[in-house]
Amino acid sequence: MELEIKGLHVHRDGKSLIRDFSLIAETGKITCLQCESALWPIVSRTILGLQPMEKGYISFDGELLTTKSAPYFRRQIAYLPQDLRLSYETLGELLDVFCRMKVNGEKKLRKSAILEAIGLDENAGDTPLKDISYIELRMILLRVLRLQQRPIMLVEGWNGNDDELTLLRAIADEQTTVVVNCSKAVESAKINQIVVLNPQE
């Protein structure tokens, strides 16, 4: 599913946050959006139909994102937020909340089935989050999102980790449109295009 953003303007509290931004993210390819970390959640929320656009449009395979169509298109997107809000004690607790997010929760999967499908023992749900590194946790959540088989994946907070990029490349090769953000220039043969979003561009 092709994602197109054209001439996007976003304001908040009277302040211009994004000005005249455009990109095309194609099916089966990884698009890296290079921008300040504070901007990426705004872009994500706009793509998800949760942040109003001042000007411009967003379309999915040529169909416009509108207030009415936003719930449908959210069900086509797998979303890994930058802020994982690690206020949970165990991996199981986090997975319960993560899979109930409106944008990720269309397919109801049992926690034990999720753990088995991503190669973890059922008891892994009892693992304290403090015993799991941030990178390892992101890899687990990306594998969970892969189970959803959504045509678009939005990934916030990628820091250049190659293992994560390898997994994203495999997901893109399954004909998923993958959009990731990074805060600094990253060059890799696994990335198909890099688009730079400057503040108020």
N, CA, C and O of each residue as an XYZ file, in Angstrom:
804
protein
N       0.854     -1.191      0.000
C       0.000      0.000      0.000
C       0.894      1.247      0.000
O       1.681      1.460      0.923
N       0.761      2.051     -1.032
C       1.584      3.260     -1.129
C       1.036      4.354     -0.220
O      -0.167      4.610     -0.182
N       1.935      4.986      0.501
C       1.587      6.110      1.369
C       2.149      7.382      0.753
O       3.346      7.470      0.481
N       1.285      8.366      0.534
C       1.740      9.647     -0.002
C       1.333     10.782      0.928
O       0.185     10.870      1.361
N       2.291     11.640      1.223
C       2.038     12.885      1.959
C       2.380     14.019      1.010
O       3.481     14.053      0.462
N       1.464     14.938      0.810
C       1.674     16.005     -0.162
C       1.355     17.370      0.443
O       0.236     17.621      0.889
N       2.365     18.250      0.450
C       2.161     19.635      0.882
C       1.619     19.764      2.289
O       0.768     20.613      2.556
N       2.110     18.920      3.199
C       1.559     18.874      4.557
C       1.957     20.094      5.380
O       3.133     20.443      5.474
N       0.955     20.732      5.970
C       1.145     21.813      6.936
C       0.445     21.394      8.229
O      -0.727     21.017      8.207
N       1.155     21.459      9.344
C       0.564     21.122     10.640
C       0.845     22.248     11.620
O       1.990     22.671     11.781
N      -0.202     22.731     12.271
C      -0.077     23.757     13.300
C      -0.556     23.184     14.631
O      -1.402     22.291     14.667
N      -0.010     23.702     15.708
C      -0.510     23.343     17.039
C      -0.358     24.553     17.940
O       0.712     25.156     18.023
N      -1.435     24.894     18.608
C      -1.452     26.061     19.507
C      -0.942     27.314     18.805
O      -0.202     28.108     19.386
N      -1.345     27.480     17.551
C      -0.978     28.669     16.794
C       0.433     28.664     16.248
O       0.848     29.632     15.610
N       1.185     27.591     16.482
C       2.570     27.509     16.023
C       2.678     26.536     14.847
O       2.104     25.447     14.867
N       3.423     26.952     13.830
C       3.643     26.079     12.676
C       4.710     25.048     13.026
O       5.839     25.406     13.358
N       4.351     23.765     12.950
C       5.279     22.689     13.276
C       5.870     22.038     12.024
O       7.054     21.702     11.990
N       5.044     21.867     11.010
C       5.477     21.275      9.739
C       4.896     22.122      8.624
O       3.718     22.476      8.649
N       5.740     22.449      7.636
C       5.283     23.304      6.556
C       5.689     22.737      5.207
O       6.873     22.559      4.923
N       4.701     22.461      4.390
C       4.892     22.052      3.001
C       5.813     20.840      2.872
O       6.798     20.861      2.134
N       5.466     19.785      3.611
C       6.276     18.562      3.590
C       5.605     17.507      2.720
O       4.388     17.327      2.774
N       6.407     16.812      1.915
C       5.886     15.774      1.034
C       6.799     14.551      1.046
O       8.013     14.672      1.205
N       6.207     13.387      0.877
C       6.980     12.157      0.648
C       6.072     11.109      0.031
O       4.849     11.167      0.161
N       6.691     10.154     -0.639
C       5.994      8.974     -1.148
C       6.743      7.756     -0.633
O       7.931      7.586     -0.906
N       6.038      6.906      0.117
C       6.612      5.662      0.639
C       5.962      4.509     -0.113
O       4.740      4.355     -0.099
N       6.787      3.702     -0.769
C       6.275      2.671     -1.656
C       6.239      1.293     -0.996
O       6.979      1.008     -0.055
N       5.362      0.464     -1.517
C       5.209     -0.906     -1.041
C       6.512     -1.691     -1.212
O       7.155     -1.629     -2.260
N       6.889     -2.432     -0.160
C       8.090     -3.260     -0.234
C       9.383     -2.503     -0.048
O      10.463     -3.049     -0.278
N       9.288     -1.245      0.368
C      10.487     -0.421      0.534
C      10.521      0.208      1.924
O       9.490      0.386      2.572
N      11.741      0.541      2.364
C      11.930      1.235      3.636
C      12.223      2.704      3.348
O      13.184      3.036      2.654
N      11.392      3.560      3.886
C      11.617      5.001      3.826
C      12.057      5.470      5.195
O      11.350      5.264      6.182
N      13.216      6.097      5.265
C      13.728      6.630      6.528
C      13.446      8.127      6.568
O      13.921      8.878      5.716
N      12.685      8.548      7.541
C      12.367      9.962      7.720
C      13.317     10.531      8.763
O      13.214     10.221      9.949
N      14.239     11.363      8.310
C      15.228     11.954      9.199
C      14.694     13.288      9.710
O      14.460     14.216      8.936
N      14.506     13.367     11.027
C      13.964     14.595     11.612
C      14.257     14.624     13.102
O      14.730     13.644     13.677
N      13.968     15.761     13.717
C      14.100     15.863     15.166
C      13.124     14.884     15.824
O      12.012     14.675     15.338
N      13.554     14.298     16.921
C      12.712     13.297     17.594
C      11.362     13.869     18.006
O      10.377     13.133     18.070
N      11.297     15.166     18.287
C      10.033     15.770     18.708
C       9.020     15.848     17.568
O       7.817     15.939     17.809
N       9.507     15.814     16.328
C       8.597     15.946     15.187
C       7.949     14.618     14.798
O       6.829     14.599     14.287
N       8.657     13.501     15.041
C       8.146     12.245     14.521
C       6.763     11.867     15.068
O       5.909     11.445     14.288
N       6.510     12.000     16.376
C       5.159     11.666     16.849
C       4.077     12.521     16.187
O       2.945     12.067     16.023
N       4.417     13.746     15.810
C       3.442     14.614     15.135
C       3.135     14.056     13.753
O       1.978     14.008     13.334
N       4.193     13.629     13.041
C       3.987     13.023     11.727
C       3.157     11.743     11.867
O       2.216     11.522     11.105
N       3.510     10.906     12.841
C       2.781      9.652     13.046
C       1.308      9.909     13.331
O       0.435      9.284     12.729
N       1.036     10.827     14.246
C      -0.351     11.118     14.611
C      -1.123     11.663     13.412
O      -2.320     11.411     13.275
N      -0.447     12.402     12.552
C      -1.114     12.931     11.361
C      -1.439     11.797     10.395
O      -2.541     11.739      9.848
N      -0.478     10.892     10.183
C      -0.716      9.738      9.312
C      -1.842      8.862      9.868
O      -2.626      8.289      9.110
N      -1.912      8.765     11.185
C      -2.949      7.954     11.835
C      -4.306      8.655     11.894
O      -5.290      8.081     12.359
N      -4.348      9.895     11.421
C      -5.601     10.638     11.426
C      -5.986     11.193     12.772
O      -7.156     11.485     13.016
N      -5.002     11.346     13.660
C      -5.264     11.842     15.014
C      -4.825     13.293     15.206
O      -5.151     13.909     16.221
N      -4.089     13.843     14.239
C      -3.608     15.219     14.290
C      -4.134     15.943     13.050
O      -3.815     15.547     11.929
N      -4.933     16.993     13.230
C      -5.492     17.697     12.065
C      -4.403     18.307     11.181
O      -3.356     18.744     11.659
N      -4.684     18.323      9.886
C      -3.809     18.979      8.916
C      -4.339     20.373      8.616
O      -5.540     20.562      8.427
N      -3.442     21.342      8.574
C      -3.830     22.699      8.206
C      -4.003     22.788      6.685
O      -4.955     23.387      6.185
N      -3.057     22.176      5.967
C      -3.111     22.122      4.503
C      -2.508     20.793      4.059
O      -1.896     20.072      4.847
N      -2.699     20.486      2.762
C      -2.116     19.289      2.195
C      -3.032     18.085      2.343
O      -4.174     18.201      2.788
N      -2.508     16.933      1.960
C      -3.302     15.715      2.071
C      -2.402     14.509      2.297
O      -1.201     14.543      2.027
N      -3.016     13.443      2.800
C      -2.364     12.140      2.936
C      -3.255     11.134      2.235
O      -4.475     11.165      2.397
N      -2.656     10.240      1.454
C      -3.450      9.222      0.771
C      -2.782      7.859      0.896
O      -1.565      7.750      1.052
N      -3.613      6.825      0.824
C      -3.174      5.434      0.861
C      -3.653      4.781     -0.432
O      -4.856      4.621     -0.639
N      -2.721      4.404     -1.300
C      -3.082      3.871     -2.623
C      -4.070      4.792     -3.330
O      -4.997      4.331     -3.995
N      -3.863      6.094     -3.179
C      -4.690      7.068     -3.883
C      -5.973      7.449     -3.171
O      -6.677      8.352     -3.624
N      -6.300      6.786     -2.065
C      -7.519      7.112     -1.320
C      -7.174      8.082     -0.197
O      -6.272      7.827      0.601
N      -7.893      9.188     -0.143
C      -7.565     10.258      0.797
C      -7.890      9.887      2.237
O      -8.896      9.240      2.527
N      -7.000     10.323      3.130
C      -7.250     10.227      4.565
C      -8.175     11.368      4.960
O      -7.853     12.539      4.761
N      -9.316     11.021      5.516
C     -10.280     12.001      5.990
C     -10.721     11.604      7.397
O     -10.362     10.538      7.895
N     -11.498     12.470      8.022
C     -12.030     12.136      9.349
C     -12.834     10.845      9.295
O     -12.788     10.037     10.223
N     -13.570     10.654      8.204
C     -14.414      9.471      8.077
C     -13.603      8.214      7.761
O     -13.915      7.129      8.252
N     -12.545      8.367      6.929
C     -11.779      7.182      6.515
C     -10.662      6.821      7.488
O     -10.099      5.730      7.395
N     -10.326      7.722      8.428
C      -9.189      7.503      9.331
C      -9.283      6.192     10.121
O      -8.283      5.478     10.195
N     -10.434      5.837     10.716
C     -10.486      4.569     11.466
C     -10.143      3.358     10.596
O      -9.472      2.434     11.056
N     -10.597      3.360      9.354
C     -10.279      2.243      8.460
C      -8.777      2.181      8.191
O      -8.170      1.113      8.270
N      -8.186      3.322      7.875
C      -6.769      3.316      7.537
C      -5.894      2.997      8.748
O      -4.821      2.412      8.595
N      -6.334      3.370      9.941
C      -5.576      3.001     11.140
C      -5.466      1.482     11.269
O      -4.478      0.964     11.789
N      -6.487      0.779     10.791
C      -6.461     -0.677     10.857
C      -5.520     -1.289      9.821
O      -5.293     -2.498      9.828
N      -4.977     -0.465      8.939
C      -4.011     -0.943      7.949
C      -2.568     -0.694      8.393
O      -1.626     -1.019      7.670
N      -2.403     -0.118      9.584
C      -1.082      0.330     10.035
C      -0.659     -0.396     11.306
O      -1.437     -0.510     12.254
N       0.575     -0.886     11.320
C       1.212     -1.388     12.537
C       2.123     -0.275     13.048
O       2.846      0.335     12.261
N       2.100     -0.006     14.331
C       2.741      1.212     14.856
C       3.575      0.912     16.100
O       3.071      0.405     17.102
N       4.867      1.239     16.008
C       5.754      1.160     17.171
C       6.097      2.579     17.601
O       6.870      3.252     16.920
N       5.539      3.052     18.718
C       5.809      4.424     19.155
C       7.215      4.584     19.717
O       7.846      3.623     20.156
N       7.684      5.820     19.690
C       8.997      6.151     20.236
C       9.012      5.981     21.746
O       9.974      5.471     22.320
N       7.934      6.416     22.376
C       7.802      6.341     23.831
C       7.053      5.053     24.173
O       5.841      4.969     23.974
N       7.764      4.058     24.683
C       7.128      2.786     25.023
C       6.416      2.824     26.370
O       5.735      1.873     26.752
N       6.582      3.941     27.086
C       5.904      4.112     28.386
C       6.101      2.884     29.277
O       5.159      2.154     29.586
N       7.334      2.688     29.667
C       7.691      1.480     30.413
C       7.284      1.578     31.886
O       8.125      1.514     32.783
N       5.996      1.731     32.110
C       5.481      1.797     33.478
C       4.859      0.463     33.874
O       4.026      0.400     34.778
N       5.269     -0.594     33.192
C       4.742     -1.921     33.463
C       5.832     -2.777     34.093
O       7.023     -2.521     33.913
N       5.415     -3.782     34.823
C       6.378     -4.605     35.554
C       6.965     -5.716     34.691
O       8.159     -6.002     34.777
N       6.125     -6.352     33.851
C       6.577     -7.527     33.113
C       6.322     -7.371     31.611
O       5.557     -6.511     31.175
N       6.980     -8.223     30.845
C       6.775     -8.239     29.399
C       5.320     -8.553     29.073
O       4.744     -7.956     28.164
N       4.733     -9.475     29.801
C       3.337     -9.834     29.566
C       2.393     -8.658     29.726
O       1.472     -8.484     28.928
N       2.618     -7.843     30.759
C       1.779     -6.667     30.985
C       1.910     -5.694     29.822
O       0.911     -5.149     29.351
N       3.124     -5.475     29.361
C       3.340     -4.561     28.253
C       2.673     -5.074     26.979
O       2.047     -4.303     26.251
N       2.803     -6.369     26.710
C       2.185     -6.932     25.511
C       0.667     -6.796     25.546
O       0.040     -6.527     24.521
N       0.073     -6.983     26.738
C      -1.377     -6.825     26.867
C      -1.808     -5.425     26.440
O      -2.772     -5.265     25.691
N      -1.082     -4.412     26.924
C      -1.431     -3.030     26.614
C      -1.099     -2.709     25.158
O      -1.893     -2.074     24.463
N       0.066     -3.145     24.700
C       0.532     -2.860     23.347
C      -0.440     -3.409     22.305
O      -0.723     -2.752     21.303
N      -0.941     -4.598     22.544
C      -1.838     -5.232     21.574
C      -3.278     -4.735     21.701
O      -4.124     -5.066     20.869
N      -3.557     -3.947     22.731
C      -4.893     -3.353     22.850
C      -4.937     -1.934     22.309
O      -6.013     -1.341     22.226
N      -3.772     -1.369     21.934
C      -3.769     -0.051     21.319
C      -4.687     -0.076     20.106
O      -4.686     -1.043     19.344
N      -5.471      0.984     19.924
C      -6.436      0.991     18.831
C      -5.768      0.716     17.488
O      -6.323      0.011     16.646
N      -4.574      1.275     17.291
C      -3.923      1.119     16.005
C      -3.342     -0.281     15.814
O      -3.120     -0.701     14.678
N      -3.094     -1.008     16.900
C      -2.492     -2.337     16.792
C      -3.436     -3.470     17.172
O      -3.065     -4.637     17.044
N      -4.629     -3.165     17.631
C      -5.438     -4.178     18.293
C      -6.544     -4.825     17.494
O      -7.450     -5.416     18.081
N      -6.506     -4.735     16.162
C      -7.609     -5.288     15.380
C      -7.662     -6.806     15.474
O      -8.729     -7.388     15.670
N      -6.499     -7.445     15.332
C      -6.474     -8.908     15.435
C      -6.239     -9.300     16.894
O      -5.212     -8.954     17.477
N      -7.175    -10.007     17.466
C      -7.074    -10.384     18.867
C      -6.249    -11.665     18.991
O      -6.705    -12.740     18.602
N      -5.072    -11.552     19.516
C      -4.208    -12.709     19.698
C      -3.980    -12.939     21.185
O      -3.752    -11.993     21.938
N      -4.042    -14.191     21.603
C      -3.755    -14.515     22.990
C      -2.275    -14.287     23.261
O      -1.429    -14.512     22.395
N      -1.976    -13.837     24.478
C      -0.593    -13.542     24.839
C       0.300    -14.762     24.654
O       1.421    -14.647     24.159
N      -0.200    -15.936     25.053
C       0.615    -17.147     24.912
C       0.886    -17.446     23.440
O       1.976    -17.896     23.086
N      -0.113    -17.194     22.574
C       0.067    -17.436     21.140
C       1.071    -16.450     20.553
O       1.854    -16.805     19.672
N       1.050    -15.227     21.036
C       1.999    -14.212     20.561
C       3.419    -14.622     20.922
O       4.319    -14.594     20.083
N       3.610    -15.003     22.182
C       4.948    -15.383     22.634
C       5.466    -16.578     21.846
O       6.629    -16.605     21.445
N       4.609    -17.559     21.625
C       5.016    -18.745     20.867
C       5.378    -18.379     19.433
O       6.357    -18.881     18.880
N       4.573    -17.494     18.836
C       4.781    -17.137     17.441
C       6.086    -16.373     17.221
O       6.673    -16.450     16.142
N       6.538    -15.644     18.228
C       7.794    -14.897     18.069
C       8.975    -15.645     18.687
O      10.059    -15.087     18.855
N       8.747    -16.919     19.023
C       9.853    -17.769     19.457
C      10.222    -17.672     20.917
O      11.350    -17.992     21.293
N       9.278    -17.228     21.760
C       9.545    -17.122     23.188
C       8.680    -18.117     23.956
O       7.557    -18.421     23.554
N       9.212    -18.612     25.048
C       8.474    -19.512     25.924
C       7.324    -18.747     26.576
O       7.418    -17.541     26.800
N       6.238    -19.461     26.879
C       5.086    -18.820     27.505
C       5.464    -18.134     28.805
O       4.880    -17.111     29.160
N       6.436    -18.686     29.516
C       6.874    -18.084     30.782
C       7.609    -16.766     30.590
O       7.841    -16.033     31.552
N       7.981    -16.458     29.327
C       8.680    -15.199     29.068
C       7.816    -13.997     29.417
O       8.327    -12.903     29.657
N       6.499    -14.208     29.446
C       5.602    -13.119     29.812
C       5.823    -12.637     31.233
O       5.463    -11.510     31.572
N       6.421    -13.494     32.079
C       6.682    -13.105     33.468
C       8.020    -12.380     33.629
O       8.365    -11.963     34.735
N       8.776    -12.227     32.540
C      10.090    -11.587     32.620
C       9.945    -10.116     32.996
O       9.205     -9.388     32.334
N      10.634     -9.660     34.045
C      10.578     -8.239     34.401
C      11.156     -7.379     33.272
O      12.182     -7.724     32.687
N      10.502     -6.276     32.977
C      10.985     -5.411     31.901
C      12.377     -4.864     32.197
O      13.139     -4.568     31.277
N      12.708     -4.729     33.481
C      14.027     -4.200     33.835
C      15.142     -5.151     33.416
O      16.307     -4.758     33.353
N      14.783     -6.404     33.130
C      15.775     -7.389     32.710
C      15.895     -7.490     31.192
O      16.667     -8.301     30.680
N      15.131     -6.666     30.470
C      15.151     -6.677     29.009
C      15.708     -5.348     28.517
O      15.206     -4.288     28.892
N      16.731     -5.395     27.690
C      17.305     -4.148     27.176
C      16.299     -3.448     26.269
O      15.382     -4.077     25.741
N      16.481     -2.142     26.094
C      15.568     -1.358     25.256
C      15.575     -1.881     23.821
O      14.516     -2.004     23.207
N      16.750     -2.190     23.281
C      16.848     -2.703     21.915
C      16.153     -4.053     21.791
O      15.424     -4.299     20.830
N      16.386     -4.934     22.777
C      15.759     -6.253     22.753
C      14.244     -6.126     22.808
O      13.528     -6.865     22.133
N      13.757     -5.187     23.614
C      12.316     -4.985     23.736
C      11.730     -4.501     22.410
O      10.662     -4.955     21.997
N      12.424     -3.589     21.753
C      11.952     -3.115     20.446
C      11.883     -4.270     19.440
O      10.943     -4.360     18.651
N      12.879     -5.143     19.478
C      12.880     -6.282     18.559
C      11.680     -7.199     18.829
O      11.051     -7.698     17.896
N      11.373     -7.413     20.105
C      10.217     -8.243     20.466
C       8.931     -7.612     19.941
O       8.096     -8.299     19.352
N       8.772     -6.309     20.153
C       7.544     -5.632     19.740
C       7.422     -5.577     18.222
O       6.317     -5.665     17.685
N       8.542     -5.432     17.529
C       8.486     -5.451     16.063
C       8.051     -6.821     15.548
O       7.303     -6.915     14.574
N       8.523     -7.886     16.206
C       8.100     -9.221     15.788
C       6.610     -9.434     16.070
O       5.922    -10.124     15.318
N       6.124     -8.840     17.153
C       4.689     -8.896     17.434
C       3.910     -8.173     16.336
O       2.903     -8.684     15.846
N       4.377     -6.986     15.952
C       3.703     -6.229     14.894
C       3.734     -6.974     13.567
O       2.790     -6.897     12.781
N       4.811     -7.689     13.324
C       4.920     -8.455     12.074
C       3.790     -9.479     11.970
O       3.318     -9.778     10.873
N       3.359    -10.011     13.107
C       2.259    -10.981     13.112
C       0.972    -10.375     12.573
O       0.123    -11.085     12.034
N       0.830     -9.062     12.720
C      -0.406     -8.397     12.288
C      -0.557     -8.378     10.780
O      -1.673     -8.290     10.267
N       0.567     -8.460     10.058
C       0.549     -8.475      8.593
C      -0.211     -7.284      8.028
O      -1.032     -7.426      7.122
N       0.077     -6.113      8.576
C      -0.532     -4.888      8.065
C       0.251     -4.397      6.846
O       1.455     -4.640      6.758
N      -0.397     -3.719      5.913
C       0.317     -3.247      4.721
C       1.271     -2.091      4.971
O       2.147     -1.829      4.146
N       1.118     -1.385      6.106
C       2.003     -0.263      6.435
C       2.516     -0.430      7.857
O       1.765     -0.812      8.755
N       3.804     -0.139      8.060
C       4.383     -0.147      9.404
C       5.077      1.192      9.657
O       5.929      1.620      8.878
N       4.700      1.846     10.759
C       5.343      3.084     11.202
C       6.187      2.766     12.425
O       5.700      2.186     13.395
N       7.460      3.152     12.369
C       8.391      2.837     13.458
C       9.077      4.115     13.913
O       9.804      4.752     13.151
N       8.837      4.476     15.154
C       9.489      5.655     15.723
C      10.734      5.246     16.491
O      10.836      4.125     16.990
N      11.685      6.180     16.577
C      12.802      6.019     17.499
C      13.898      5.066     17.088
O      14.651      4.602     17.944
N      14.022      4.749     15.782
C      15.123      3.878     15.359
C      16.437      4.622     15.541
O      16.568      5.773     15.124
N      17.416      3.961     16.168
C      18.686      4.630     16.486
C      19.856      4.136     15.633
O      21.018      4.375     15.962
N      19.540      3.448     14.541
C      20.605      2.959     13.668
C      21.005      1.519     13.943
O      21.920      1.009     13.297
N      20.344      0.845     14.890
C      20.680     -0.533     15.216
C      20.496     -1.427     13.991
O      19.425     -1.435     13.385
N      21.542     -2.183     13.623
C      21.504     -2.961     12.391
C      20.599     -4.185     12.503
O      19.960     -4.564     11.521
N      20.530     -4.815     13.682
C      19.641     -5.965     13.846
C      18.186     -5.554     13.608
O      17.419     -6.273     12.969
N      17.829     -4.394     14.131
C      16.470     -3.892     13.944
C      16.219     -3.597     12.461
O      15.156     -3.915     11.928
N      17.194     -2.995     11.814
C      17.041     -2.677     10.396
C      16.927     -3.947      9.550
O      16.173     -3.982      8.578
N      17.671     -4.980      9.920
C      17.579     -6.252      9.200
C      16.170     -6.830      9.306
O      15.627     -7.339      8.325
N      15.582     -6.750     10.500
C      14.215     -7.228     10.685
C      13.235     -6.384      9.874
O      12.321     -6.921      9.248
N      13.422     -5.076      9.882
C      12.549     -4.196      9.103
C      12.675     -4.472      7.610
O      11.695     -4.385      6.871
N      13.893     -4.808      7.168
C      14.102     -5.132      5.761
C      13.311     -6.395      5.393
O      12.704     -6.468      4.324
N      13.327     -7.389      6.295
C      12.572     -8.621      6.053
C      11.076     -8.338      6.006
O      10.354     -8.923      5.198
N      10.610     -7.438      6.874
C       9.190     -7.074      6.883
C       8.824     -6.361      5.588
O       7.784     -6.645      4.994
N       9.672     -5.437      5.150
C       9.419     -4.731      3.884
C       9.374     -5.709      2.712
O       8.564     -5.554      1.798
N      10.243     -6.709      2.743
C      10.282     -7.703      1.663
C       9.019     -8.549      1.592
O       8.792     -9.250      0.607
N       8.195     -8.484      2.640
C       6.896     -9.162      2.632
C       5.809     -8.253      2.065
O       4.620     -8.445      2.321
N       6.243     -7.257      1.288
C       5.355     -6.294      0.627
C       4.650     -5.372      1.623
O       3.477     -5.035      1.467
N       5.398     -4.980      2.642
C       4.927     -3.984      3.599
C       5.615     -2.657      3.306
O       6.808     -2.621      3.005
N       4.863     -1.575      3.396
C       5.438     -0.231      3.298
C       5.957      0.146      4.671
O       5.168      0.296      5.604
N       7.274      0.305      4.819
C       7.879      0.580      6.119
C       8.407      2.010      6.151
O       9.192      2.417      5.294
N       7.964      2.764      7.155
C       8.452      4.132      7.365
C       9.053      4.192      8.759
O       8.365      3.947      9.750
N      10.343      4.520      8.836
C      11.027      4.613     10.125
C      11.577      6.023     10.285
O      11.835      6.716      9.300
N      11.753      6.438     11.525
C      12.377      7.740     11.713
C      13.751      7.583     12.333
O      14.010      6.637     13.078
N      14.617      8.512     12.019
C      15.933      8.572     12.657
C      16.278     10.042     12.842
O      15.813     10.896     12.087
N      17.084     10.330     13.835
C      17.414     11.720     14.134
C      18.735     12.155     13.514
O      19.103     13.327     13.595
N      19.456     11.209     12.891
C      20.717     11.560     12.240
C      20.864     10.771     10.952
O      20.196      9.756     10.758
N      21.727     11.232     10.084
C      21.907     10.592      8.790
C      22.405      9.161      8.955
O      23.373      8.908      9.672
N      21.738      8.236      8.287
C      22.126      6.834      8.304
C      22.110      6.327      6.868
O      21.106      6.458      6.168
N      23.214      5.754      6.435
C      23.269      5.199      5.091
C      23.374      3.680      5.187
O      24.212      3.146      5.913
N      22.517      3.005      4.451
C      22.523      1.543      4.432
C      21.869      1.078      3.151
O      20.917      1.692      2.671
N      22.381     -0.009      2.598
C      21.784     -0.584      1.399
C      20.389     -1.129      1.684
O      19.613     -1.365      0.757
N      20.066     -1.331      2.964
C      18.749     -1.867      3.324
C      17.666     -0.794      3.290
O      16.477     -1.111      3.295
N      18.073      0.475      3.255
C      17.123      1.593      3.211
C      16.965      2.040      1.771
O      17.958      2.252      1.074
N      15.732      2.185      1.318
C      15.486      2.559     -0.076
C      15.536      4.059     -0.317
O      15.967      4.508     -1.379
N      15.093      4.838      0.672
C      15.170      6.292      0.507
C      15.219      6.968      1.870
O      14.677      6.465      2.854
N      15.876      8.113      1.904
C      15.939      8.941      3.105
C      15.310     10.285      2.767
O      15.705     10.935      1.799
N      14.340     10.697      3.558
C      13.657     11.977      3.378
C      13.927     12.809      4.613
O      13.725     12.344      5.736
N      14.381     14.034      4.416
C      14.719     14.909      5.540
C      13.570     15.878      5.789
O      13.097     16.560      4.880
N      13.141     15.918      7.034
C      12.093     16.863      7.456
C      12.723     17.815      8.454
O      13.048     17.429      9.577
N      12.892     19.057      8.039
C      13.408     20.085      8.946
C      12.248     20.789      9.598
O      11.158     20.827      9.027
N      12.444     21.353     10.791
C      11.361     22.093     11.452
C      10.815     23.179     10.532
O      11.571     23.981      9.982
N       9.484     23.196     10.370
C       8.794     24.170      9.544
C       9.270     24.147      8.105
O       9.266     25.177      7.431
N       9.688     22.958      7.620
C      10.145     22.852      6.238
C       8.982     23.151      5.296
O       9.150     23.116      4.077
